[in-house]
């Protein structure tokens, strides 16, 4: 996982929240839903990065154990 990927996920979350709030303030339900979807996409990307990190960590652990044998 890279910092760029994390930043991209956070950017989507913030953009989504701004869009959602704009939709609420203007009474535009479509804009509000679009913002919620963008925020959800950002959260999903963030979770994906967590999974990538976990998998990479497990692979490193397995490789380290094999080297010690």
Buried (B, 14 or more C-beta within 10 A) or exposed (E): BEEEBBEBBBEBBEBBBEBBEBBEEEEBEEBBEBBBBBBEBBBEBBEEBEEEEEEEEEEEEEEEEEEEE
